[in-house]
């Protein structure tokens, strides 16, 4: 969208009514797909911050509740259907913690996610994140030094996650296998919680 289209959307009463109705209904139903549709629209249009925060909070609460049920049923999270949104929510929350230099909080969340997601590409990418977090690398430095900003994963499901790096992922994981084993031992109690 260009600036004019954004301005038209921001001032279109029918669209804003639709967005508000969808927001209210999505929060009431805890409909994760609709919640993300509303959140993404509100962020693009730079709308009411309190409402954005309310939608985001509902996304997190819903995701944590649903993930708990899935994991308690001894299942893993796929990147299909609404489960993709749950993974996205946990990932974004971990990245948010990292952006505030909460290395341990981000590491704990991404560690749990890496162990409950049923997708090798994402699980490996999360391990790369964990290596950076163990080394207290800031999110900005991680982007600058580790992430291949020019690469684009052709699979849409990875669009919400950092999965392309400057170094070979398998080699990086192998080179840091001892560090990852130690972190697994330190954090495995989180998987039983």
LOMARRO-732763 format. One record per residue: residue in three letters; z, y, x of N, C-alpha, C in turn. Coordinates in steps of 0.2 Angstrom, whole numbers. Layout:
N
   lumpa      nz      ny      nx     caz     cay     cax      cz      cy      cx
     ALA       Z       Y       X       Z       Y       X       Z       Y       X
...
This chain:
193
   lumpa      nz      ny      nx     caz     cay     cax      cz      cy      cx
     UNK       0      -6       4       0       0       0       0       6       4
     UNK      -4      11       2      -4      17       6       1      22       3
     UNK       2      28       6       8      32       4       7      34      -4
     UNK       0      35      -6      -1      38     -13       1      32     -18
     UNK      -1      26     -16       1      20     -20       8      19     -21
     UNK      12      20     -15      19      19     -15      22      25     -20
     UNK      20      31     -19      22      36     -23      21      35     -31
     UNK      15      32     -32      13      31     -39      18      25     -42
     UNK      19      20     -38      24      15     -40      31      17     -41
     UNK      33      22     -37      40      25     -37      41      29     -43
     UNK      35      32     -46      36      36     -51      33      33     -58
     UNK      31      27     -58      28      24     -64      33      21     -68
     UNK      34      25     -74      40      23     -78      40      15     -81
     UNK      34      13     -82      33       6     -85      35       1     -79
     UNK      32       3     -73      34      -2     -67      41      -2     -66
     UNK      44       4     -66      51       5     -64      56       1     -70
     UNK      54       2     -76      57      -2     -82      57      -9     -81
     UNK      51     -11     -79      50     -19     -78      54     -21     -72
     UNK      54     -17     -67      58     -19     -61      66     -19     -63
     UNK      68     -14     -66      75     -14     -68      77     -20     -73
     UNK      73     -21     -78      74     -27     -82      74     -33     -78
     UNK      69     -34     -74      69     -40     -70      75     -41     -65
     UNK      77     -35     -63      83     -35     -59      89     -37     -63
     UNK      90     -35     -68      96     -36     -73      96     -44     -75
     UNK      90     -46     -77      89     -53     -79      90     -58     -73
     UNK      87     -56     -67      88     -60     -61      95     -61     -59
     UNK      99     -56     -59     106     -56     -57     110     -60     -62
     UNK     108     -59     -69     112     -63     -74     110     -71     -73
     UNK     104     -72     -72     102     -79     -71     103     -82     -64
     UNK     104     -78     -59     104     -80     -52      98     -83     -50
     UNK      92     -80     -53      86     -83     -51      83     -80     -44
     UNK      84     -85     -39      83     -83     -33      76     -80     -31
     UNK      71     -83     -34      64     -80     -33      63     -73     -36
     UNK      66     -72     -42      65     -66     -45      70     -61     -42
     UNK      75     -63     -39      80     -58     -35      76     -56     -29
     UNK      72     -60     -26      69     -58     -20      63     -54     -21
     UNK      60     -55     -27      54     -51     -29      56     -44     -30
     UNK      62     -43     -34      65     -37     -35      67     -34     -28
     UNK      71     -37     -24      73     -35     -18      67     -32     -14
     UNK      62     -36     -13      57     -34      -9      53     -28     -11
     UNK      52     -28     -18      49     -22     -21      54     -15     -20
     UNK      60     -16     -21      65     -10     -20      65      -8     -13
     UNK      64     -13      -8      64     -11      -1      58      -7       0
     UNK      52     -10      -2      46      -6       0      46       1      -3
     UNK      48       1      -9      48       8     -13      54      12     -11
     UNK      58      10      -7      64      14      -5      68      17     -11
     UNK      70      12     -15      74      14     -21      81      14     -20
     UNK      85      15     -25      92      15     -26      96      10     -21
     UNK      99      13     -16     102       9     -11     108       4     -14
     UNK     112       7     -19     117       3     -22     114      -3     -26
     UNK     109      -2     -29     106      -7     -33     103     -12     -28
     UNK     100     -10     -22      97     -15     -17     103     -19     -15
     UNK     108     -16     -13     114     -20     -10     117     -25     -15
     UNK     117     -23     -22     119     -27     -27     114     -33     -28
     UNK     108     -32     -27     103     -38     -27     104     -42     -21
     UNK     105     -39     -15     106     -43      -9     112     -47      -9
     UNK     118     -44     -12     124     -48     -13     123     -54     -17
     UNK     120     -53     -23     119     -58     -27     114     -64     -24
     UNK     109     -62     -20     105     -67     -17     110     -71     -12
     UNK     114     -68      -8     119     -71      -4     123     -76      -7
     UNK     127     -73     -12     131     -77     -16     128     -84     -19
     UNK     122     -82     -22     118     -88     -25     116     -93     -20
     UNK     114     -91     -14     112     -95      -9     117     -99      -6
     UNK     123     -96      -5     129    -100      -2     131    -105      -7
     UNK     131    -103     -14     133    -108     -19     128    -114     -19
     UNK     122    -113     -20     117    -118     -20     117    -122     -14
     UNK     117    -119      -8     117    -123      -2     123    -128      -2
     UNK     129    -125      -4     135    -129      -3     134    -136      -8
     UNK     131    -135     -14     129    -141     -18     124    -145     -15
     UNK     119    -143     -12     114    -147      -9     117    -151      -3
     UNK     121    -147       1     124    -151       7     129    -156       5
     UNK     133    -154       0     138    -159      -2     135    -165      -5
     UNK     129    -165      -7     125    -171     -10     121    -174      -4
     UNK     123    -173       2     120    -175       8     113    -175       9
     UNK     110    -169       6     103    -167       7     102    -162      12
     UNK      96    -161      14      95    -155      19      90    -150      15
     UNK      90    -145      18      86    -139      15      78    -140      17
     UNK      74    -140      12      67    -140      14      64    -133      14
     UNK      58    -132      16      56    -125      15      51    -125       9
     UNK      53    -128       4      49    -129      -3      53    -125      -8
     UNK      49    -123     -13      52    -120     -19      57    -115     -18
     UNK      63    -115     -22      68    -110     -21      72    -112     -15
     UNK      72    -118     -12      76    -119      -6      73    -115       0
     UNK      67    -113       0      64    -108       5      68    -102       4
     UNK      70     -99      -2      73     -93      -2      81     -94       0
     UNK      84     -99      -1      90    -101       1      91    -100       9
     UNK      86    -104      12      85    -103      19      84     -96      22
     UNK      79     -93      18      78     -86      20      84     -82      20
     UNK      88     -83      14      94     -78      14      99     -80      19
     UNK     100     -86      21     105     -88      26     103     -85      33
     UNK      96     -86      34      93     -83      40      94     -76      41
     UNK      92     -72      35      92     -65      36     100     -63      37
     UNK     104     -66      34     111     -64      34     113     -65      42
     UNK     111     -71      45     113     -72      52     109     -66      56
     UNK     103     -64      55     100     -59      59     104     -52      58
     UNK     106     -51      51     110     -45      50     116     -45      54
     UNK     120     -51      55     126     -51      59     124     -49      66
     UNK     118     -52      68     116     -51      75     114     -44      77
     UNK     111     -41      72     109     -34      73     115     -29      74
     UNK     121     -32      71     127     -28      72     131     -31      78
     UNK     128     -34      83     131     -38      89     137     -42      87
     UNK     137     -45      81     142     -50      79     139     -57      82
     UNK     139     -58      88     136     -64      91     138     -70      88
     UNK     145     -71      88     148     -77      86     147     -78      78
     UNK     147     -73      74     146     -74      67     138     -76      66
     UNK     134     -73      70     127     -75      69     125     -82      72
     UNK     129     -84      77     128     -90      80     130     -96      76
     UNK     136     -95      73     139    -100      68     134    -101      62
     UNK     132     -96      59     128     -96      53     121     -99      55
     UNK     118     -97      61     111    -100      63     112    -107      65
     UNK     118    -109      68     119    -116      70     120    -120      64
     UNK     123    -118      59     124    -122      53     117    -123      50
     UNK     113    -118      49     107    -118      46     102    -123      50
     UNK     102    -122      57      98    -127      61     100    -134      60
     UNK     106    -136      57     108    -143      56     107    -145      49
     UNK     105    -140      44     104    -142      37      97    -141      35
     UNK      93    -138      39      86    -137      37      82    -143      39
     UNK      77    -145      35      73    -151      36      66    -149      38
     UNK      66    -145      44      60    -143      46      60    -142      54
     UNK      57    -146      58      57    -146      65      56    -140      68
     UNK      50    -136      66      48    -130      69      54    -125      68
     UNK      56    -124      62      62    -119      61      68    -121      64
     UNK      70    -128      64      76    -130      68      75    -128      75
     UNK      70    -130      78      69    -128      85      69    -121      86
     UNK      66    -117      82      66    -109      83      73    -107      82
     UNK      77    -110      78      84    -108      77      88    -109      83
     UNK      87    -115      87      90    -117      93      88    -111      98
     UNK      82    -109      98      81    -103     103      85     -97     102
     UNK      86     -96      95      90     -90      93      97     -91      96
     UNK     100     -97      95     107     -99      97     107     -98     105
     UNK     102    -100     109     103     -99     116     104     -92     117
     UNK     100     -88     114     101     -80     115     107     -78     113
     UNK     110     -80     108     116     -78     105     122     -80     110
     UNK     122     -86     112     127     -89     117     127     -84     123
     UNK     121     -82     125     121     -77     131     122     -70     129
     UNK     124     -69     123     125     -62     121     119     -57     122
     UNK     113     -60     121     107     -55     121     107     -52     114
     UNK     106     -45     115     106     -41     108      99     -43     105
     UNK      99     -42      98      93     -43      94      87     -39      97
     UNK      88     -33      99      83     -29     101      80     -32     108
     UNK      84     -34     112      82     -37     118      78     -44     117
     UNK      81     -48     112      78     -54     110      71     -53     108
     UNK      70     -48     103      63     -46     101      59     -44     107
     UNK      61     -40     111      57     -37     117      55     -43     122
     UNK      60     -47     124      59     -52     129      57     -59     127
     UNK      59     -61     122      58     -68     120      53     -69     114
     UNK      52     -65     110      48     -66     104      41     -63     105
     UNK      36     -68     104      29     -66     104      27     -62      98
     UNK      27     -56      99      25     -51      93      18     -52      91
     UNK      14     -54      95       7     -55      94       5     -61      90
     UNK       9     -66      91       8     -72      88       9     -72      80
     UNK       6     -76      76       7     -76      69       6     -84      67
     UNK      12     -87      64      11     -93      62       7     -93      56
     UNK       2     -98      56      -3     -98      50       0    -101      44
     UNK       6    -104      44       9    -107      38      14    -101      35
     UNK      12    -100      29      16     -94      25      23     -95      25
     UNK      25    -102      25      33    -103      24      37    -100      30
     UNK      33     -99      36      37     -97      42      37     -89      42
     UNK      34     -86      37      33     -79      37      40     -75      37
     UNK      45     -78      35      52     -75      35      56     -76      41
     UNK      53     -80      46      57     -82      51      54     -81      58
     UNK      58     -80      63      55     -79      70      54     -86      73
     UNK      47     -88      74      46     -95      76      41     -95      82
     UNK      39     -89      84      34     -88      89      37     -85      95
     UNK      37     -88     101      40     -85     107      36     -85     113
     UNK      38     -81     118      34     -80     124      34     -86     128
     UNK      39     -91     128      40     -97     132      39    -103     127
     UNK      37    -108     130      36    -115     127      43    -117     124
     UNK      43    -118     117      50    -119     114      53    -126     117
     UNK      49    -131     117      51    -138     119      54    -137     126
     UNK      50    -134     131      53    -133     137      59    -129     138
     UNK      60    -124     134      66    -119     134      72    -123     131
     UNK      71    -127     126      76    -132     123      78    -137     128
     UNK      73    -140     132      75    -145     137      79    -141     143
     UNK      77    -136     145      80    -132     150      87    -130     148
     UNK      88    -129     142      95    -127     139      99    -133     136
     UNK      97    -139     137     100    -144     133     107    -145     134
     UNK     110    -144     140     117    -144     141     121    -139     137
     UNK     118    -133     138     121    -127     134     121    -129     126
     UNK     116    -132     124     115    -133     117     120    -139     115
     UNK     121    -144     119     125    -149     118     133    -147     118
     UNK     134    -142     122     141    -139     122     142    -135     116
     UNK     137    -131     114     138    -127     108     139    -132     102
     UNK     135    -138     102     136    -142      96     143    -145      96
     UNK     145    -147     102     152    -149     102     157    -144      99
     UNK     156    -138     101     161    -132      99     160    -130      92
     UNK     154    -131      89     153    -129      82     152    -134      77
     UNK     152    -141      79     151    -146      74     156    -146      69
     UNK     162    -143      70     167    -143      64     164    -139      58
     UNK     160    -135      60     157    -130      54     153    -135      49
     UNK     150    -140      52     146    -144      48     150    -149      43
     UNK     157    -149      44     161    -153      40     165    -149      35
     UNK     164    -142      36     168    -137      32     165    -137      25
